[in-house]
Amino acid sequence: LPGVAFPESLTVTDDWGNSLDDAAAVLFVVPSRTLRENARRVRPYLGRGPLVICATKGIEEGTGKPMLQCLAEELPEVAARLACLSGPNLAREVVRGLPTSTVVASANEGTAREAQLLLNSTTFRVYTNSDVVGVELGGALKNIIVIGAGVIDGLGLGDNAKAAFLTRGLAEITRLGVAAGAQPMTFMGNAGLGDLMATAISGLSRNHRVGIALAEGKSLQQAIDGLGGEVAEGVTTAAAAMEMARAYGVEMPITELTCRVLFEGLSARDALAELMEREPKPE
């Protein structure tokens, strides 16, 4: 943690009891598919109600629930001490101490402030936000758009195409977010525009790399295998986002076509052609 003075030596352990019993703060940084499982394993060892911060960006398959809601259901004893972390935080750059900013959101203002003070440093600037829905959905949904940005780069379609695609992608994220109860301005901040920009232009982004692989004609499994064991959350989130969009009656053409590319065999080039051939309409 950027704001914490660690001892000279750190221990990696699978001893949940000893490592969590006196923990003042617990961070969940796991794939969305395993978040509930890990929360259930953690619960017996949480001790005296630590601060719990979720850095997982995703939507639960089958339920459409954001990550913090999943944690609240599995860890009711610390429901008032839950916060989520989201923003343009490519892990390899954070580890190198390169400057960035992020946002922590919680329904409890004191919890958000506590997480801010814990994580903030001279290279990791932390803002607070009370819009938990917007912060979580911004971080999750941008991964879908970034797959498409990788496709555009992989096909060599240029910066105009990429800028237009990201602009319409952000509009799509905002539509669904607002329908789910988020504040529209949240998507102009770190968890929306900031995260989208960072991951759409960086070769460090796993979702971007999946998009490039798809543009090169590789199958989804080949694209995933090329990550070397890392997880591209956009693949999982795309299907869950479409379920949410249907439930709220929100049009999400980019997400819909991304699902068809990922799961139905539509070629990346044909998907982009379909987007360009849609009926012109007001912005």
N, C-alpha and C positions, 0 to 999 in steps of 0.2 A: 504494500500500500504506500503510495507516494508520501502521505503525511505521517507515517508511523516510523519511529526509530526502531529498527529491528536489531536483535543481537547479532554478533559477528557470525554465528553459525545458525543455520535453519535446519529443521528436521522435516523430512517428508515421511508421513506415517499413514497407515491405514487403521490406527488405533483410535476409533471414533470417540470412545469414552474419555481417554486422557486428553485428547486434543481439544475437545469441545466443552468439557465440564466447566472450566473457568473462563471461557471465551467471552470477551466483551462485545465482539462483533463476528458475524459469520457471513461470508460471501458465497453465493451460489454462482458458479461459473461452469455450468455443465450444459450439454445439449438439451434442447427443449423436450425431447422425447423421454429423457431420463429424470426430469426435474422432480416429478411427483415421487418417483422411487427413491431418489436421494433425500427428499424432504422427510419421507417416512422413516428412513434409516437414521436421520439426524435427530428427529424429535425426542427420542428417549434421553438424549445426552445434552439438551440445550441448557440445562442448568437454570440460572437465575434470569431468564428472559433477556438474552443479548439483542443488540441491534442486528437485524437481518437484511442484507442488501442483495438484490438479485441482479446479476449482470447478464443473464440469459435473455437473448432477443428472439422471441418466437411466439407462436400461437399454438395452443395444444390441439393436436389432431383429434377429431371426433367430437370435441366439446366447443371449440372455438374460443376457449378461455385464454386470456393473457396470463403471463407467467406469475404475476403477483397475486392474482386471484387463486391460482393453483396453490401457491404457498400459504395463502390465508386459510384455505380449506384444510390443508394438511398440518399447519402449525397454528392453530387457533390461539394458543397461549401467548404468542408474540404478534398477534394481528396488528396491534397498535405500533409495533416496532419494525414494520416492514417498509422497505424503500426499494425503488428500482433505479438502476444506473444505465444511462444511454447517451450516446453521442459519437462524434468522430474520433474513435479511440482504437485505431489499429494497434493490436497488442504489441507487435514487434517494435513499433515506434515508441510506445509508452515505456517499454522495458529499457529502451536506449536513453530514456530521459529527454526525448524531444518534446517541445511544448505542444500542448493541446488543451481543449476545454471539454467539459461534459456537463451533464445535468443529473441530479438525483431528484426523484419525485416520490412523494408520500402523501397519503390522505391526512397524515398528522404532521403539522408544521414543525413541531419539535423534533420529530424523527428525521425529517428532511434536513434540518439544520445540524443535527448530530452527525448524520452521514456526511454532510458537507465539510464539517470541521475535521472529521476523521480522514477524509480522502484528499482534501485540498493541499496543494503544495506549490512551489515556485514554478514547476513545469506542468502541473496538472490542475487547471483552474476549474473549480466546481461551482455550478449554479444550482439553485433549488427551484422546484416547480410543484404546484399542487395538482396539476393536471396529469394524474397517473395514467388515465386511459390514453391521452395523446402521446405522452412520452413512450409508453410501451408499444403502441401501435406504430408510431414513427420508426422506432428502432427495428420492429419486426417486418413491417411492410416494405421498407426500403430495400431489403435483401432481394425481394422479387424483382424490383426495378433494376437492380444492379446486375442481375443475370442478363437482362436484355441489353444493358450497357456493354457488357462483355461481348455479347453477340455482335453488336455494332462495331466494336473494335476489332473483333475477329474477322469480320467481313470487310474491314477497311472502308467503312461508309463515311468516315469523316467527322469533323467536329460539329458541323451544323446539325447533322442527323442526331448526334449524341446529345447536344444541348436541347434540341426539340424534344427528344425522347425523355430526357430527365425532367423537363418542364411539365410535360403531360403526365409523367409518372408521379410527380409530386402532387399534381392536381387530383390524381386518382387516389393517392394515399389520404389526402385531406378529405375527400368526399366520404370515404368509408369511415375515417376517424371521427368526423363531425356527426355522421349518422349514429355512431356508437356512443356519442356523448362527449367527445373531446372538444377542446377549444381550438379554433382554426389557427390562431397565432402560434400555437405550440409547434406546428409543422414548419414554421419559419425559423425555428431555433436549432439548438444542438442536436436534438433527437430527431429532427426532420431533415431540413435542408443541409445542415452541417454533416450529419452522418451519411446522407445520400451522396453528397459531393465527395467526401473522403473515399468511400468505398467504390464509387463509380469510376474514379480516376486512378486508383492504386492497384499495382500488380500484387500487393499483399492481400487483397480481398479474395476470399475463397469463392464467393458467389460470382465475382467478376471472372475468375479463372474458369468456373463452370461454364459461363456464357461463351468464353473464347473457345473452349473445347467443343461445345455444341456447334458453334459456327464452323469449326474445322471438320464437321461431319461425324464427330465421335458420338457414341450412344451416351445416355445419361449415366449408365453404370461405369463406362470408361471415364467419363468426366469426373465422377465421384472418386473412382480409384486413383485418378491423377492427383488428388489432394493429399495422398499419403496418409490417410487416417484422420485428417482434419474434417470438420463438419461444415457444410454449406447450408445454413438454416433456411435460405430462400427456397430450397427444394421442398422442404417439409411445409413451410409457411404458405406456399402458393395454393395448395389444395385447401388448407384451412381458411385462407383469406377468401377464396371463392365461395365457401360455405357461408361465411359471414356476409359477403356481398349479396348473396341470394336472400338471406334472412332479412337484411335491411333494405332490399330493393335498390341497391346501388350498382350502377354500371361501371365495370372495371375491365375495359377491353385489353389492356396490357397484361393484366394478371390472367385473364381468360386465355389469351394466346400463349402466355408462358406455360400454363398448365398443359395446353395441347402439345407444345413442343416437348415438355418434360415427360408427359405420360401417354400421349396418343400418337407419337411419331411424326407430327408436323415438322417440316424442316424449318430451321431458323430463318432462312431467306424467304420462304413462303409466308411465315408469320409476319415479318416486317412488311411484306408486300400487302398483306391484308390490312394492316394498320394504315398504310398510305392510301389505300383505296376506299377507306371508309367515307361515308357521305360528309362533305364539308359542313361545318356548323359554327355558330358563334363561339368564341373562346370563353 
